[in-house]
Amino acid sequence: MSPTVFREGGFRFYFFSREEPRMHVHVHCADGEAKFWLEPRIEVAQTVGMKERQLRAAQALVEVHVDEIRRAWQQHFGP
C-alpha cells in the first residue's frame, strides 16, 4: 500500500506502508522518482531518473508541505 499525501506540479507525494521507520516521503513524476528524509532535516535520500530541475522543484514542495507530510505520516504510521 502506498497512500498519496498530495499531488502538485506534476508530482505525486506518497509513503510506502512497509518501509523503514525514519520519517520520509517518496516523490514520483513522469521522468523518475526521489525519496526525501524529513528528519533530522529535509534532504534527498535517493533519486532515479529525475532531472536536477525536477529534484529542486520536488524538494521545494516538500519544504512547503512538510507539516502536512508529517501529519499524514503520524496518521498513517502512528506516533
C-alpha positions in Angstrom: 0.0 0.0 0.0 1.3 3.4 -0.9 -1.0 6.2 0.2 -0.8 9.5 -1.6 -0.3 12.5 0.6 -0.8 15.1 -2.1 -0.2 15.9 -5.8 1.1 19.1 -7.1 3.1 20.4 -10.1 3.1 17.0 -11.9 4.5 15.3 -8.7 2.8 12.6 -6.5 4.0 12.6 -2.9 3.4 9.3 -1.1 4.5 6.7 1.5 5.3 3.0 1.3 3.5 1.3 4.1 6.1 -1.3 5.0 9.4 0.5 4.8 12.0 1.9 7.2 10.8 3.9 10.3 12.7 7.1 9.7 10.3 9.8 8.5 10.5 10.3 4.8 8.4 10.8 1.7 8.6 9.5 -1.8 8.0 11.7 -4.9 7.1 10.5 -8.4 7.0 12.4 -11.7 6.9 11.3 -15.3 10.7 11.2 -15.5 11.6 9.4 -12.3 11.3 9.4 -8.6 13.0 10.5 -5.4 13.0 9.9 -1.7 13.4 12.7 0.8 14.3 12.4 4.5 12.3 14.7 6.8 14.4 14.2 9.8 16.7 15.5 11.2 16.4 17.9 8.2 14.9 17.7 4.7 17.4 16.2 2.3 17.5 13.9 -0.7 17.9 10.3 0.3 17.9 8.9 -3.3 16.8 9.7 -6.8 16.3 7.8 -10.0 15.7 9.5 -13.4 14.7 13.0 -12.1 16.4 15.9 -13.7 18.1 18.4 -11.4 15.4 21.0 -12.0 12.7 18.5 -11.1 14.6 17.4 -8.0 14.8 21.1 -6.8 11.1 21.6 -7.5 10.2 18.5 -5.6 12.3 19.5 -2.7 10.8 23.0 -2.6 7.3 21.4 -2.5 8.4 19.0 0.3 9.6 22.1 2.3 6.4 24.0 1.7 4.2 21.0 2.7 6.4 19.5 5.4 3.9 20.0 8.2 1.2 18.3 6.1 3.5 15.4 5.2 4.4 15.0 8.9 0.7 14.9 10.0 0.0 12.4 7.2 2.9 10.3 8.4 1.6 10.3 12.0 -1.9 9.4 10.9 -0.7 6.6 8.7 2.1 5.1 10.8 1.1 6.3 14.3 3.2 8.2 16.9 
